[in-house]
Amino acid sequence: MTRAAPPADTIVAAATPPGRGGVAVVRVSGPLVPAMLPALLGAAPAARVAASPRLAMNASFRAAGGGVLDSGLALYFPAPHSYTGEDVLELHGHGGPVPVEALIRRALQLGARRALPGEFTQSAYLNGKL
């Protein structure tokens, strides 16, 4: 069976179930992730995160004007060493719908689109990771 070419979009979604948990994960996957790092984390933290793939680092997640949306852990998984086979950024922030949606909206402002249900796994399959 031949696999279809993976989509070239950058996608974003909550990777944890909705609710009022203590920690929530927002995942961003696709080609725009490296360019999003400085906008989401600030230049110096983004450089540290990019230089230390797969290592959780404390970070403040930035709004368009530079203000802080939330803070938590940032993990960067460069392609092809990620679940999807693409560049992936995980933002582990405070749980609850408000901070999660704020992080998703920020990624949307930076060029991502909302992931469809199962789309991270579909990307993994199409990229030969499953």
DOMARDREN-931864 format. One record per atom (N, C-alpha, C, O, CB): residue number from 1; residue in three letters; atom name; x, z, y. Coordinates in pm, 1 decimal. Glycine has a CB too. Example, Ala and Ser with C-alpha at 12.3 -4.5 7.8 and 13.67 -1.06 7.14 Angstrom:
BEGIN
k|r|a|x|z|y
1|ala|N|1319.0|780.0|-569.0
1|ala|CA|1230.0|780.0|-450.0
1|ala|C|1320.0|780.0|-330.0
1|ala|O|1423.6|846.5|-331.9
1|ala|CB|1130.8|904.6|-447.3
2|ser|N|1285.0|708.0|-225.0
2|ser|CA|1367.0|714.0|-106.0
2|ser|C|1290.0|787.0|3.0
2|ser|O|1340.9|803.9|113.8
2|ser|CB|1408.4|572.5|-59.8
% end
This chain:
BEGIN
k|r|a|x|z|y
1|met|N|83.6|0.0|-117.4
1|met|CA|0.0|0.0|0.0
1|met|C|88.3|0.0|124.1
1|met|O|184.3|76.7|132.5
1|met|CB|-95.2|120.9|-0.4
2|thr|N|56.3|-84.9|218.9
2|thr|CA|131.0|-93.9|343.3
2|thr|C|66.8|-4.3|448.0
2|thr|O|-54.9|-5.1|466.3
2|thr|CB|137.7|-239.6|392.9
3|arg|N|148.9|71.3|515.0
3|arg|CA|97.9|158.8|620.9
3|arg|C|86.7|81.3|750.6
3|arg|O|167.9|-7.1|778.1
3|arg|CB|189.0|282.1|639.7
4|ala|N|-12.4|113.8|829.2
4|ala|CA|-29.0|53.9|961.4
4|ala|C|79.0|109.6|1054.0
4|ala|O|132.8|217.8|1030.5
4|ala|CB|-172.0|82.0|1018.7
5|ala|N|109.6|35.0|1158.2
5|ala|CA|206.6|84.2|1256.5
5|ala|C|149.7|206.6|1325.8
5|ala|O|31.8|208.8|1361.1
5|ala|CB|242.3|-25.9|1360.4
6|pro|N|233.3|309.8|1345.9
6|pro|CA|182.6|429.2|1413.2
6|pro|C|148.6|399.5|1559.1
6|pro|O|211.2|313.8|1621.5
6|pro|CB|285.4|542.9|1405.0
7|pro|N|50.7|469.6|1612.6
7|pro|CA|16.1|447.5|1752.7
7|pro|C|129.5|493.1|1844.3
7|pro|O|205.8|583.5|1810.0
7|pro|CB|-114.0|521.5|1788.3
8|ala|N|139.6|429.8|1960.5
8|ala|CA|246.1|462.6|2054.5
8|ala|C|200.7|561.4|2161.0
8|ala|O|274.1|588.2|2256.1
8|ala|CB|297.4|336.8|2120.4
9|asp|N|81.8|615.1|2145.9
9|asp|CA|29.9|710.4|2243.4
9|asp|C|95.6|846.6|2228.4
9|asp|O|145.3|882.4|2121.6
9|asp|CB|-120.8|723.8|2229.2
10|thr|N|94.5|920.8|2336.9
10|thr|CA|132.1|1062.4|2332.4
10|thr|C|1.4|1139.3|2330.5
10|thr|O|-86.3|1117.6|2414.1
10|thr|CB|224.4|1105.1|2455.5
11|ile|N|-10.7|1230.1|2233.5
11|ile|CA|-136.0|1302.3|2213.7
11|ile|C|-115.0|1452.2|2232.8
11|ile|O|-4.6|1503.8|2215.7
11|ile|CB|-193.0|1273.8|2073.7
12|val|N|-223.4|1520.7|2268.8
12|val|CA|-218.4|1665.4|2291.3
12|val|C|-345.8|1728.9|2236.5
12|val|O|-454.3|1671.4|2244.9
12|val|CB|-201.2|1698.2|2443.0
13|ala|N|-330.4|1847.9|2180.7
13|ala|CA|-445.7|1924.9|2132.7
13|ala|C|-401.4|2066.6|2103.7
13|ala|O|-282.4|2094.7|2089.0
13|ala|CB|-508.6|1860.2|2005.9
14|ala|N|-498.2|2154.5|2095.9
14|ala|CA|-471.0|2289.8|2047.8
14|ala|C|-442.5|2279.4|1898.9
14|ala|O|-513.6|2210.1|1826.2
14|ala|CB|-591.2|2387.9|2076.9
15|ala|N|-339.1|2347.7|1853.9
15|ala|CA|-303.0|2346.7|1712.4
15|ala|C|-350.2|2472.9|1642.5
15|ala|O|-327.7|2490.0|1522.6
15|ala|CB|-152.3|2331.5|1696.0
16|thr|N|-415.0|2560.7|1716.0
16|thr|CA|-470.9|2682.8|1659.7
16|thr|C|-622.4|2678.1|1678.9
16|thr|O|-670.9|2608.8|1768.3
16|thr|CB|-408.5|2810.6|1726.6
17|pro|N|-696.8|2750.3|1597.2
17|pro|CA|-843.0|2746.9|1611.1
17|pro|C|-888.5|2804.7|1744.3
17|pro|O|-823.0|2893.8|1798.5
17|pro|CB|-908.8|2823.6|1496.8
18|pro|N|-999.1|2755.5|1797.4
18|pro|CA|-1049.1|2810.2|1923.5
18|pro|C|-1096.5|2953.6|1904.6
18|pro|O|-1138.9|2993.6|1796.2
18|pro|CB|-1163.2|2723.5|1978.6
19|gly|N|-1088.1|3028.0|2010.8
19|gly|CA|-1133.4|3166.4|2005.4
19|gly|C|-1055.5|3251.9|2102.5
19|gly|O|-1002.8|3203.4|2202.6
19|gly|CB|-1120.3|3222.0|1864.3
20|arg|N|-1049.2|3378.4|2071.5
20|arg|CA|-983.2|3471.0|2161.6
20|arg|C|-864.3|3537.6|2093.8
20|arg|O|-844.9|3658.3|2108.2
20|arg|CB|-1081.4|3576.2|2210.8
21|gly|N|-785.8|3462.0|2021.2
21|gly|CA|-667.9|3515.7|1955.6
21|gly|C|-561.7|3552.2|2057.2
21|gly|O|-567.0|3509.6|2172.6
21|gly|CB|-612.5|3416.1|1855.1
22|gly|N|-465.6|3631.0|2013.5
22|gly|CA|-358.9|3673.9|2102.5
22|gly|C|-265.1|3561.6|2141.4
22|gly|O|-213.3|3560.1|2253.1
22|gly|CB|-281.1|3783.6|2038.7
23|val|N|-242.2|3467.1|2050.7
23|val|CA|-150.4|3355.3|2074.8
23|val|C|-221.2|3225.7|2037.9
23|val|O|-293.5|3219.1|1938.6
23|val|CB|-17.8|3371.7|1993.1
24|ala|N|-199.7|3124.1|2118.1
24|ala|CA|-251.4|2990.6|2090.4
24|ala|C|-136.4|2891.7|2100.9
24|ala|O|-42.8|2911.8|2178.2
24|ala|CB|-367.2|2952.9|2188.2
25|val|N|-144.3|2785.8|2023.3
25|val|CA|-41.6|2681.7|2024.6
25|val|C|-103.9|2552.4|2073.2
25|val|O|-207.4|2509.0|2022.5
25|val|CB|21.9|2662.9|1883.8
26|val|N|-40.0|2491.0|2172.3
26|val|CA|-77.0|2357.9|2219.0
26|val|C|35.2|2264.9|2176.2
26|val|O|151.9|2288.3|2207.4
26|val|CB|-100.1|2353.9|2375.7
27|arg|N|-1.1|2159.1|2104.4
27|arg|CA|97.9|2064.5|2052.1
27|arg|C|85.8|1931.7|2125.2
27|arg|O|-24.2|1881.1|2147.2
27|arg|CB|79.9|2044.1|1899.6
28|val|N|201.3|1875.6|2162.8
28|val|CA|209.2|1744.5|2226.4
28|val|C|302.7|1660.2|2140.2
28|val|O|412.9|1704.2|2107.3
28|val|CB|260.1|1754.3|2376.8
29|ser|N|259.9|1539.5|2103.4
29|ser|CA|340.2|1454.1|2015.4
29|ser|C|337.4|1311.5|2066.4
29|ser|O|231.3|1257.6|2098.0
29|ser|CB|288.8|1460.4|1869.8
30|gly|N|456.2|1250.2|2074.2
30|gly|CA|462.8|1109.4|2112.1
30|gly|C|581.4|1077.8|2200.5
30|gly|O|663.2|1165.1|2229.3
30|gly|CB|336.8|1069.2|2181.8
31|pro|N|590.9|953.4|2243.7
31|pro|CA|708.7|907.1|2316.2
31|pro|C|726.6|965.3|2455.8
31|pro|O|837.9|962.0|2508.4
31|pro|CB|703.6|761.1|2326.8
32|leu|N|622.2|1018.2|2517.7
32|leu|CA|634.8|1074.3|2652.0
32|leu|C|687.3|1218.2|2653.1
32|leu|O|717.8|1271.2|2759.9
32|leu|CB|501.3|1069.4|2721.2
33|val|N|698.3|1281.8|2537.0
33|val|CA|736.5|1422.7|2531.7
33|val|C|868.1|1451.4|2603.2
33|val|O|872.2|1545.3|2682.7
33|val|CB|746.8|1467.2|2388.2
34|pro|N|976.7|1375.9|2579.9
34|pro|CA|1101.3|1409.3|2651.3
34|pro|C|1086.5|1406.2|2803.9
34|pro|O|1144.4|1489.9|2873.2
34|pro|CB|1211.1|1312.9|2610.0
35|ala|N|1010.1|1311.2|2856.0
35|ala|CA|989.3|1303.2|3000.6
35|ala|C|898.1|1414.9|3051.1
35|ala|O|905.6|1451.8|3168.3
35|ala|CB|930.4|1167.4|3037.6
36|met|N|812.6|1468.8|2965.3
36|met|CA|721.9|1577.0|3004.0
36|met|C|791.7|1712.6|3010.9
36|met|O|745.7|1802.2|3081.7
36|met|CB|606.3|1584.5|2906.4
37|leu|N|900.5|1728.3|2939.3
37|leu|CA|967.4|1858.6|2932.6
37|leu|C|995.4|1918.1|3070.3
37|leu|O|955.0|2031.7|3094.9
37|leu|CB|1097.2|1845.6|2856.2
38|pro|N|1063.2|1846.5|3162.4
38|pro|CA|1090.9|1907.4|3293.3
38|pro|C|964.8|1938.9|3372.9
38|pro|O|960.0|2039.4|3443.8
38|pro|CB|1179.1|1815.9|3374.3
39|ala|N|862.3|1853.8|3362.0
39|ala|CA|738.8|1876.7|3436.4
39|ala|C|663.0|1997.9|3382.1
39|ala|O|599.4|2070.2|3458.8
39|ala|CB|649.9|1752.3|3431.0
40|leu|N|669.0|2020.4|3252.0
40|leu|CA|597.2|2131.9|3190.9
40|leu|C|673.9|2263.1|3196.2
40|leu|O|613.9|2370.5|3200.9
40|leu|CB|565.1|2099.2|3048.6
41|leu|N|808.2|2254.4|3195.6
41|leu|CA|889.1|2376.0|3183.6
41|leu|C|978.8|2403.2|3302.7
41|leu|O|1029.6|2514.5|3316.4
41|leu|CB|972.9|2367.9|3061.6
42|gly|N|999.9|2305.1|3389.3
42|gly|CA|1101.4|2316.0|3493.8
42|gly|C|1229.9|2253.4|3441.5
42|gly|O|1251.2|2249.4|3320.3
42|gly|CB|1124.3|2465.3|3536.1
43|ala|N|1314.5|2205.4|3528.9
43|ala|CA|1432.9|2128.2|3489.1
43|ala|C|1531.1|2207.7|3402.7
43|ala|O|1570.0|2161.4|3295.5
43|ala|CB|1504.4|2078.1|3612.3
44|ala|N|1571.5|2326.0|3447.6
44|ala|CA|1672.5|2402.5|3373.0
44|ala|C|1619.6|2449.4|3237.1
44|ala|O|1688.6|2431.4|3136.7
44|ala|CB|1718.3|2523.5|3455.4
45|pro|N|1500.1|2508.7|3230.0
45|pro|CA|1448.7|2545.8|3097.5
45|pro|C|1430.0|2424.7|3005.9
45|pro|O|1455.5|2433.2|2885.8
45|pro|CB|1316.3|2619.4|3112.0
46|ala|N|1385.8|2312.6|3062.0
46|ala|CA|1367.0|2192.5|2981.0
46|ala|C|1499.1|2147.5|2920.5
46|ala|O|1503.2|2107.0|2804.4
46|ala|CB|1305.9|2079.6|3065.0
47|ala|N|1606.1|2154.0|2997.1
47|ala|CA|1737.7|2115.2|2945.8
47|ala|C|1779.8|2207.7|2831.7
47|ala|O|1835.6|2161.6|2732.2
47|ala|CB|1843.3|2118.2|3058.8
48|arg|N|1753.2|2338.7|2845.6
48|arg|CA|1787.4|2433.2|2737.9
48|arg|C|1705.3|2406.0|2612.6
48|arg|O|1758.5|2408.3|2501.6
48|arg|CB|1765.1|2578.0|2784.3
49|val|N|1576.8|2380.5|2629.7
49|val|CA|1488.9|2353.5|2515.4
49|val|C|1532.8|2225.0|2445.5
49|val|O|1540.5|2221.2|2322.7
49|val|CB|1340.7|2342.7|2561.0
50|ala|N|1561.4|2120.0|2522.2
50|ala|CA|1602.4|1992.0|2463.4
50|ala|C|1737.2|2003.8|2392.8
50|ala|O|1760.9|1936.2|2292.7
50|ala|CB|1609.6|1883.7|2571.5
51|ala|N|1825.2|2089.1|2444.5
51|ala|CA|1957.5|2105.9|2384.5
51|ala|C|1954.9|2192.8|2259.3
51|ala|O|2052.4|2195.7|2184.2
51|ala|CB|2052.1|2165.9|2485.4
52|ser|N|1845.0|2263.2|2236.1
52|ser|CA|1833.7|2352.8|2121.0
52|ser|C|1706.5|2322.9|2041.8
52|ser|O|1614.2|2404.3|2038.4
52|ser|CB|1834.7|2500.1|2166.8
53|pro|N|1702.0|2204.6|1977.7
53|pro|CA|1579.5|2170.3|1905.4
53|pro|C|1548.6|2270.5|1795.4
53|pro|O|1637.7|2328.8|1733.6
53|pro|CB|1590.9|2031.2|1846.2
54|arg|N|1418.5|2288.3|1773.1
54|arg|CA|1364.3|2376.2|1669.5
54|arg|C|1396.8|2523.2|1692.4
54|arg|O|1387.0|2603.7|1599.8
54|arg|CB|1416.6|2334.2|1535.2
55|leu|N|1435.0|2559.0|1813.7
55|leu|CA|1463.7|2697.7|1849.0
55|leu|C|1361.9|2743.1|1953.6
55|leu|O|1349.6|2680.6|2058.9
55|leu|CB|1610.2|2713.6|1902.3
56|ala|N|1290.0|2849.7|1925.9
56|ala|CA|1189.8|2900.5|2020.0
56|ala|C|1258.4|2962.8|2140.4
56|ala|O|1349.8|3044.1|2126.0
56|ala|CB|1097.4|3003.6|1951.5
57|met|N|1213.8|2924.2|2259.0
57|met|CA|1270.5|2977.0|2382.5
57|met|C|1159.7|3025.0|2474.0
57|met|O|1053.6|2963.0|2482.1
57|met|CB|1356.3|2871.0|2453.1
58|asn|N|1184.0|3135.8|2543.2
58|asn|CA|1090.3|3183.2|2643.7
58|asn|C|1081.2|3080.8|2755.7
58|asn|O|1182.7|3025.6|2798.4
58|asn|CB|1132.8|3321.3|2698.8
59|ala|N|961.1|3055.6|2802.7
59|ala|CA|942.6|2957.5|2909.5
59|ala|C|816.5|2989.7|2988.7
59|ala|O|724.1|3054.2|2939.2
59|ala|CB|935.1|2814.4|2851.9
60|ser|N|815.7|2943.3|3112.1
60|ser|CA|695.4|2943.8|3194.4
60|ser|C|642.5|2801.6|3194.5
60|ser|O|718.2|2707.3|3217.7
60|ser|CB|723.8|2995.6|3340.8
61|phe|N|515.1|2785.4|3169.2
61|phe|CA|454.0|2654.2|3163.2
61|phe|C|399.7|2620.9|3302.0
61|phe|O|318.8|2695.5|3357.2
61|phe|CB|341.4|2649.0|3055.1
62|arg|N|444.6|2508.7|3357.9
62|arg|CA|426.2|2475.8|3498.8
62|arg|C|306.4|2386.8|3528.9
62|arg|O|275.5|2293.3|3455.0
62|arg|CB|547.8|2410.0|3549.2
63|ala|N|240.3|2418.3|3638.8
63|ala|CA|133.3|2334.7|3694.2
63|ala|C|197.0|2222.3|3775.3
63|ala|O|318.7|2219.6|3793.3
63|ala|CB|34.9|2419.0|3782.9
64|ala|N|115.5|2130.7|3823.5
64|ala|CA|165.2|2016.4|3900.4
64|ala|C|243.4|2059.5|4024.2
64|ala|O|343.7|1996.6|4057.9
64|ala|CB|49.4|1927.4|3941.7
65|gly|N|200.4|2164.3|4091.8
65|gly|CA|269.5|2209.9|4211.5
65|gly|C|388.1|2300.6|4183.5
65|gly|O|453.3|2347.4|4276.9
65|gly|CB|174.0|2280.7|4299.7
66|gly|N|417.2|2326.3|4056.2
66|gly|CA|529.3|2413.0|4021.1
66|gly|C|490.3|2555.7|3989.8
66|gly|O|572.0|2633.0|3939.8
66|gly|CB|627.4|2413.6|4131.1
67|gly|N|366.0|2591.5|4018.5
67|gly|CA|319.5|2726.5|3985.5
67|gly|C|312.2|2746.0|3835.0
67|gly|O|318.5|2650.0|3758.2
67|gly|CB|182.5|2753.3|4048.6
68|val|N|298.9|2869.7|3794.6
68|val|CA|297.1|2902.5|3652.7
68|val|C|153.4|2903.0|3600.1
68|val|O|67.8|2975.1|3651.4
68|val|CB|364.1|3039.2|3628.1
69|leu|N|128.1|2821.6|3497.2
69|leu|CA|-1.7|2819.7|3429.0
69|leu|C|-10.2|2931.2|3325.6
69|leu|O|-114.1|2995.3|3309.8
69|leu|CB|-25.4|2683.6|3361.9
70|asp|N|100.4|2953.3|3255.7
70|asp|CA|107.1|3051.9|3148.1
70|asp|C|254.7|3067.2|3112.9
70|asp|O|339.5|2993.5|3163.3
70|asp|CB|20.5|3008.4|3021.7
71|ser|N|283.9|3161.3|3028.2
71|ser|CA|420.7|3177.0|2979.6
71|ser|C|415.3|3207.7|2831.6
71|ser|O|314.9|3257.3|2780.3
71|ser|CB|496.4|3288.9|3056.9
72|gly|N|523.4|3177.9|2764.5
72|gly|CA|528.8|3199.8|2620.8
72|gly|C|653.5|3138.1|2563.0
72|gly|O|760.7|3144.4|2623.1
72|gly|CB|405.5|3143.0|2552.7
73|leu|N|639.7|3078.2|2445.8
73|leu|CA|751.7|3015.2|2376.7
73|leu|C|734.0|2864.6|2376.4
73|leu|O|623.1|2813.8|2360.2
73|leu|CB|764.3|3068.2|2232.7
74|ala|N|844.6|2793.7|2394.4
74|ala|CA|845.6|2647.8|2385.3
74|ala|C|939.3|2607.9|2272.5
74|ala|O|1050.4|2659.7|2261.7
74|ala|CB|889.3|2582.2|2520.6
75|leu|N|893.8|2515.6|2188.4
75|leu|CA|976.1|2461.7|2080.4
75|leu|C|971.0|2310.3|2088.6
75|leu|O|863.6|2251.4|2101.0
75|leu|CB|927.7|2512.2|1940.3
76|tyr|N|1087.6|2247.8|2081.7
76|tyr|CA|1098.1|2102.4|2086.4
76|tyr|C|1150.6|2053.0|1952.9
76|tyr|O|1250.8|2102.9|1901.7
76|tyr|CB|1190.0|2056.0|2202.7
77|phe|N|1081.6|1954.0|1897.2
77|phe|CA|1121.2|1892.7|1771.0
77|phe|C|1145.2|1744.3|1797.4
77|phe|O|1048.9|1668.0|1805.2
77|phe|CB|1012.3|1914.5|1659.4
78|pro|N|1271.2|1700.8|1811.4
78|pro|CA|1294.2|1558.8|1838.9
78|pro|C|1265.1|1473.0|1715.8
78|pro|O|1284.5|1515.5|1601.9
78|pro|CB|1438.6|1536.4|1885.6
79|ala|N|1218.6|1352.2|1742.1
79|ala|CA|1194.4|1256.3|1634.2
79|ala|C|1326.9|1223.5|1566.0
79|ala|O|1429.4|1218.0|1633.9
79|ala|CB|1126.6|1126.5|1688.4
80|pro|N|1328.9|1202.3|1439.2
80|pro|CA|1219.0|1202.7|1343.6
80|pro|C|1202.1|1337.6|1272.6
80|pro|O|1134.4|1345.9|1170.2
80|pro|CB|1240.8|1094.0|1241.5
81|his|N|1263.2|1441.9|1326.6
81|his|CA|1263.9|1573.4|1260.7
81|his|C|1148.9|1662.0|1307.5
81|his|O|1170.0|1773.9|1354.3
81|his|CB|1396.4|1644.2|1286.3
82|ser|N|1028.0|1610.4|1294.2
82|ser|CA|908.4|1686.4|1329.8
82|ser|C|800.9|1654.5|1227.4
82|ser|O|816.2|1563.9|1145.5
82|ser|CB|859.9|1653.1|1475.3
83|tyr|N|693.9|1728.7|1232.8
83|tyr|CA|582.9|1707.3|1139.9
83|tyr|C|528.5|1565.5|1151.3
83|tyr|O|500.0|1501.9|1049.8
83|tyr|CB|471.1|1808.5|1165.9
84|thr|N|513.8|1515.4|1273.8
84|thr|CA|456.4|1382.2|1293.7
84|thr|C|559.3|1270.0|1283.6
84|thr|O|522.4|1152.9|1274.0
84|thr|CB|389.0|1375.8|1428.0
85|gly|N|687.5|1304.6|1285.5
85|gly|CA|791.8|1202.5|1289.6
85|gly|C|819.4|1153.6|1430.2
85|gly|O|905.5|1067.9|1450.3
85|gly|CB|753.8|1086.3|1202.5
86|glu|N|747.2|1207.1|1528.3
86|glu|CA|763.5|1171.6|1669.3
86|glu|C|823.5|1291.2|1742.9
86|glu|O|837.3|1399.3|1685.6
86|glu|CB|626.9|1129.1|1733.3
87|asp|N|859.1|1271.7|1869.5
87|asp|CA|899.6|1385.1|1952.1
87|asp|C|779.5|1477.0|1965.9
87|asp|O|669.4|1431.6|1997.3
87|asp|CB|952.4|1338.9|2092.7
88|val|N|800.1|1607.0|1942.5
88|val|CA|691.2|1704.4|1948.4
88|val|C|734.1|1823.4|2033.6
88|val|O|847.0|1871.3|2023.0
88|val|CB|650.4|1750.9|1805.9
89|leu|N|643.2|1869.9|2117.4
89|leu|CA|662.0|1992.5|2193.4
89|leu|C|548.0|2085.8|2157.9
89|leu|O|431.1|2048.0|2164.8
89|leu|CB|667.6|1965.1|2347.4
90|glu|N|582.4|2207.7|2120.0
90|glu|CA|480.9|2309.9|2096.3
90|glu|C|494.5|2417.1|2202.1
90|glu|O|603.6|2468.6|2226.8
90|glu|CB|493.7|2370.7|1954.0
91|leu|N|382.4|2450.4|2264.5
91|leu|CA|376.3|2555.5|2364.4
91|leu|C|295.2|2670.2|2305.8
91|leu|O|174.9|2656.7|2283.4
91|leu|CB|314.0|2504.0|2498.5
92|his|N|360.7|2782.1|2281.3
92|his|CA|295.3|2899.6|2223.9
92|his|C|266.8|2995.2|2338.8
92|his|O|355.8|3065.6|2386.4
92|his|CB|384.2|2967.9|2112.3
93|gly|N|141.8|2996.5|2382.4
93|gly|CA|104.0|3077.4|2497.5
93|gly|C|-4.0|3177.1|2462.6
93|gly|O|-31.2|3204.8|2345.8
93|gly|CB|57.6|2989.4|2610.7
94|his|N|-64.0|3229.5|2565.6
94|his|CA|-169.6|3327.9|2546.7
94|his|C|-294.3|3261.7|2489.3
94|his|O|-328.2|3148.8|2524.8
94|his|CB|-202.3|3398.0|2679.3
95|gly|N|-362.5|3334.5|2399.3
95|gly|CA|-482.3|3282.3|2336.3
95|gly|C|-599.6|3284.1|2431.5
95|gly|O|-592.8|3340.8|2540.5
95|gly|CB|-515.2|3361.1|2211.9
96|gly|N|-705.6|3222.0|2388.9
96|gly|CA|-825.2|3213.2|2470.9
96|gly|C|-841.7|3073.3|2525.6
96|gly|O|-743.5|3000.7|2540.9
96|gly|CB|-820.1|3314.1|2584.5
97|pro|N|-963.4|3034.5|2555.2
97|pro|CA|-989.8|2896.4|2595.3
97|pro|C|-934.3|2856.3|2731.4
97|pro|O|-899.8|2739.7|2750.3
97|pro|CB|-1135.1|2873.4|2595.3
98|val|N|-924.4|2947.5|2825.8
98|val|CA|-881.7|2909.7|2961.5
98|val|C|-734.8|2867.8|2965.7
98|val|O|-706.3|2758.4|3014.6
98|val|CB|-904.7|3026.1|3058.1
99|pro|N|-640.1|2948.2|2917.4
99|pro|CA|-501.3|2902.3|2921.5
99|pro|C|-475.3|2780.6|2833.1
99|pro|O|-393.4|2695.5|2867.8
99|pro|CB|-410.0|3014.1|2880.1
100|val|N|-543.6|2771.6|2720.3
100|val|CA|-525.2|2656.1|2631.7
100|val|C|-569.7|2529.2|2702.5
100|val|O|-497.5|2429.5|2702.6
100|val|CB|-603.9|2674.4|2499.4
101|glu|N|-686.8|2532.2|2762.1
101|glu|CA|-737.2|2413.0|2831.4
101|glu|C|-649.7|2378.3|2952.0
101|glu|O|-631.2|2260.4|2982.2
101|glu|CB|-882.8|2434.8|2876.5
102|ala|N|-596.4|2477.6|3020.3
102|ala|CA|-506.9|2449.9|3134.3
102|ala|C|-381.8|2374.8|3088.2
102|ala|O|-337.5|2281.4|3155.2
102|ala|CB|-466.4|2581.9|3205.0
103|leu|N|-325.1|2414.5|2975.4
103|leu|CA|-206.6|2345.7|2923.6
103|leu|C|-241.3|2204.8|2877.2
103|leu|O|-164.4|2111.4|2900.0
103|leu|CB|-144.5|2425.4|2808.0
104|ile|N|-355.4|2188.7|2812.8
104|ile|CA|-397.0|2055.6|2769.5
104|ile|C|-418.8|1965.8|2890.9
104|ile|O|-373.7|1851.2|2891.4
104|ile|CB|-525.6|2063.6|2684.2
105|arg|N|-487.4|2016.1|2994.0
105|arg|CA|-510.4|1935.7|3115.5
105|arg|C|-379.5|1894.8|3181.5
105|arg|O|-367.0|1783.7|3232.9
105|arg|CB|-596.3|2013.5|3215.6
106|arg|N|-282.4|1985.1|3179.8
106|arg|CA|-152.1|1951.1|3239.8
106|arg|C|-85.5|1837.6|3163.0
106|arg|O|-29.5|1746.4|3223.8
106|arg|CB|-59.3|2074.8|3242.5
107|ala|N|-90.9|1842.2|3031.2
107|ala|CA|-34.3|1733.3|2950.6
107|ala|C|-110.0|1602.8|2975.0
107|ala|O|-49.6|1495.5|2976.5
107|ala|CB|-37.9|1769.6|2800.5
108|leu|N|-240.8|1611.2|2993.9
108|leu|CA|-319.3|1491.8|3025.1
108|leu|C|-275.7|1431.7|3158.6
108|leu|O|-265.4|1309.7|3171.6
108|leu|CB|-469.4|1525.5|3028.6
109|gln|N|-249.9|1517.8|3258.1
109|gln|CA|-201.6|1470.4|3388.6
109|gln|C|-68.7|1395.4|3374.0
109|gln|O|-39.3|1304.0|3451.0
109|gln|CB|-185.0|1589.2|3486.3
110|leu|N|10.3|1434.9|3275.3
110|leu|CA|143.0|1376.2|3256.2
110|leu|C|141.6|1253.0|3165.3
110|leu|O|247.2|1199.2|3132.2
110|leu|CB|236.6|1479.8|3198.7
111|gly|N|22.6|1208.5|3125.1
111|gly|CA|12.6|1082.8|3051.5
111|gly|C|-31.2|1092.2|2906.8
111|gly|O|-46.8|989.4|2841.0
111|gly|CB|140.7|1016.8|3055.4
112|ala|N|-51.4|1211.8|2855.7
112|ala|CA|-101.0|1224.9|2718.5
112|ala|C|-250.8|1198.5|2716.4
112|ala|O|-316.1|1193.4|2820.6
112|ala|CB|-69.5|1365.8|2660.8
113|arg|N|-302.8|1182.1|2598.1
113|arg|CA|-447.9|1176.9|2579.8
113|arg|C|-483.8|1280.0|2473.5
113|arg|O|-399.8|1319.8|2392.9
113|arg|CB|-496.7|1032.1|2538.7
114|arg|N|-610.7|1322.7|2474.7
114|arg|CA|-655.7|1421.2|2375.3
114|arg|C|-648.4|1360.7|2235.7
114|arg|O|-692.7|1248.2|2212.7
114|arg|CB|-800.4|1468.9|2405.9
115|ala|N|-592.7|1436.1|2144.7
115|ala|CA|-584.6|1391.8|2006.1
115|ala|C|-722.2|1396.2|1941.6
115|ala|O|-803.6|1483.6|1971.5
115|ala|CB|-485.4|1478.4|1926.9
116|leu|N|-746.5|1302.5|1854.5
116|leu|CA|-867.9|1303.6|1774.4
116|leu|C|-848.1|1401.6|1658.3
116|leu|O|-734.2|1431.4|1622.5
116|leu|CB|-902.5|1159.8|1722.1
117|pro|N|-956.2|1452.1|1599.3
117|pro|CA|-939.4|1541.1|1483.9
117|pro|C|-856.8|1473.8|1374.4
117|pro|O|-885.4|1360.8|1335.0
117|pro|CB|-1076.5|1583.3|1428.1
118|gly|N|-755.7|1542.8|1326.2
118|gly|CA|-669.9|1490.7|1219.5
118|gly|C|-563.5|1393.0|1264.4
118|gly|O|-491.4|1338.3|1180.9
118|gly|CB|-753.1|1425.3|1117.9
119|glu|N|-551.6|1369.5|1393.4
119|glu|CA|-459.0|1264.9|1439.4
119|glu|C|-312.2|1302.6|1425.1
119|glu|O|-228.9|1214.3|1404.7
119|glu|CB|-487.2|1232.2|1582.9
120|phe|N|-277.8|1430.9|1435.2
120|phe|CA|-138.0|1469.3|1412.0
120|phe|C|-99.8|1438.8|1266.7
120|phe|O|9.0|1387.5|1240.2
120|phe|CB|-116.0|1620.8|1443.9
121|thr|N|-188.5|1470.0|1174.1
121|thr|CA|-162.6|1441.1|1033.2
121|thr|C|-160.5|1290.8|1008.0
121|thr|O|-79.9|1243.1|928.0
121|thr|CB|-268.1|1508.0|944.5
122|gln|N|-246.8|1216.3|1074.1
122|gln|CA|-245.2|1070.8|1061.9
122|gln|C|-111.5|1014.9|1109.0
122|gln|O|-54.8|926.9|1044.3
122|gln|CB|-360.5|1008.5|1142.4
123|ser|N|-60.9|1065.4|1221.0
123|ser|CA|69.9|1020.7|1269.9
123|ser|C|179.4|1052.8|1168.4
123|ser|O|269.1|971.8|1145.1
123|ser|CB|102.2|1086.6|1405.5
124|ala|N|171.4|1171.3|1108.4
124|ala|CA|269.7|1207.6|1005.9
124|ala|C|264.8|1109.3|888.7
124|ala|O|368.7|1064.9|839.7
124|ala|CB|244.8|1351.4|955.9
125|tyr|N|145.6|1076.4|844.9
125|tyr|CA|130.7|982.2|735.0
125|tyr|C|183.4|843.9|772.9
125|tyr|O|259.1|782.7|697.4
125|tyr|CB|-15.6|972.9|693.1
126|leu|N|143.1|795.5|889.4
126|leu|CA|185.1|661.7|932.1
126|leu|C|336.2|653.3|955.0
126|leu|O|394.7|545.5|944.2
126|leu|CB|111.6|622.2|1059.7
127|asn|N|398.3|765.2|986.1
127|asn|CA|543.4|768.9|1007.0
127|asn|C|619.7|804.9|880.1
127|asn|O|739.9|831.1|885.5
127|asn|CB|577.4|868.0|1116.3
128|gly|N|551.3|806.4|766.2
128|gly|CA|617.3|829.4|638.9
128|gly|C|659.2|973.6|615.1
128|gly|O|749.2|999.1|534.9
128|gly|CB|736.0|742.5|629.4
129|lys|N|596.1|1068.0|682.8
129|lys|CA|630.7|1208.9|666.8
129|lys|C|551.3|1276.7|556.2
129|lys|O|589.3|1384.8|511.1
129|lys|CB|608.7|1282.0|796.5
130|leu|N|442.3|1216.0|511.7
130|leu|CA|360.0|1272.5|404.1
130|leu|C|361.8|1179.0|285.8
130|leu|O|298.9|1207.2|183.8
130|leu|CB|214.6|1297.3|451.1
% end
